[in-house]
């Protein structure tokens, strides 16, 4: 069975060059573009041009709508509220048992009703994969929370590559 390489084409110079090298060397491959929903129109125009010159590019786009609606239902039905307090030992009683005092610093366990309503007002799919992923995660990606490329590109291409294998290859 012949190996077929998957080349992620982003519309940039590096992925374009990688594809051109694969074509030059006759390496069987499939070009895949993972649409994050935040691309400039010139990127789509360039992909059309690149596809015209080098062959088909499979375009995949994540859909988080079912996951958002499932998460929304979880939040709506979540009953955990209030605070969880830490207790510290402040001394011992006459029998030697520890005397514990509740600290003023409590940590929210889940939702206040106001926070829950505010979250539910905004927890709907938008159709933009990047924004939907941010809604699902409850934050934007950062250097500490790197989930963007993994879920919008790498996992999406891995999940849909079997479908891509039925597309005509550029180098056959």
N, C-alpha and C positions, 0 to 999 in steps of 0.2 A: 504494500500500500504506500502510495506516494505522500510525502509530507507536504502539507499546504500551509504556508505561513500566513499569519494575519498581521497586516500592517495597519496600525491606527493612524489615520490621516486626519490631522487637525486643521489643515489649511495653512500651516506654517511652513517655513523653508526646510526645517529638519525632517519632518515627516514626508514632505514632497520629495526631498533628495533621497530618502530611504526607499521610497517607492520607485524612483527612477533607477536606482542602483539595482533593485530587484528585477526590474524589467530588462535592463541591460544584460544582466547575468542569466536571464531566463529562469529565475527562481519562481516556482509556482506560488502564487499568493492571492489573497483577497484583501482589498483595501476597504477599511471600515471607518466611517465618520460617526462619532458619538456626539450627538447634538445636546448641549447642555441647556439650551434655551436662551443663552446670553451671548450669542454670536452676533457680530455686526453683519449687515447685509452684504458687505464686500467679501466676507468669508464664504457665504453661500455662493456668491457670484464666482469666486475663485474656484470653489469646488466644482461648479458646473463646467468651468473652463478646463480644469484639470481632468475631469471625467471625460470630456470631449477629446482631449489629447492623449490620455493614457489608458482609458478603459473604465469600466464600471466601478463605482464606489458605493458600497452598501451603507445606507444611512440608518442609524438606530437612535431611538430617543426613549429615555426612561419615562415611566408612568407610575407615579407614586399615589395616585388618587385612591386606590383601594386601601393602601396602608394608612393614608391620612384619615380616611373615614373610619377605619378600624380603631385607630388611635383616638380619634374624636369620641367614639362610643365608649372607649375605656375611660377617658377623662370625664365624660359626662356621668358615668356610673360609679366613679371612684368616690368612696365614702370616707376615706381617711382625711381627717382635718385636724386642726389643733396644733399643739406643740409637744415636742418630746423633750423633756428636761433632763439635765444631768444632775446627779446628786453627788455631793462631796462630803467626806467625813470631816466633821468639825471638832470632834472630841469623843469622849466615852462617858457613859453614864456610870452610876454607882456599881452596877453589876458588871461593868467592863464591856458592855455592848456598844458598838459604834453609834454615834449620833450623826445622822445624815441630814443635810440641809439642801433644799432645792436651790440650784443656782438660778440667777435671774436670766441667764443666757439660755434661752430655749431655741431649739432648731425646729423650723416648720417641717412637719411630717409630709404634708401634701399641699392641700389647697385651702385658701380661704374662699368663701363663696364669691367674693368680688374677683379674685384672681382667676377662679374657675370660669366665671362668666366672660371675663375679658379674653381668656385663652380660647374659649369655644366660639366667640364672635369671629375670630380670625383663623380658625382651623378648618379651612376649606381648600380643596385643590384649585390651583390657578391655571394649570396647563403648562406652566413654565417649570421644567424639571429641576432647575437649580433652586428656584424659590420654593417649590413644593418640598424639596429635600430639607431646606432650612426650616420650613414650617414643621415638618415631621420631627426634626432633631431639636427644635426649640431654640436654635441659635444659628449664627453664620459660621462657616468654617474658619479656622484660625491656625496658627502654628501649633497650638495645643490640641485642637480638635480637627484633625485632617480626615474628612470624610468625603470631600467633594469628588476628587478624581477616582477614588475607589468605587463609589456607588454610581456616579454619573458616567463613568467611562469603563474602567477595568471590569467590574462585575457585569455590567450591561453587555459588553462585548463577549465576555465569557459565556453568559447565559444565552446569547443569541447567535453565537458563532455556528452552531449546528444548522440553523436556518440559513446562515450566510453561505454555507458550503454548497447549497443548491444553486447559488448564483453563478453566472459565467465568470470564469477567472480571466484576469487581464492578460496573462502571459501564455495562454494555450494556443 
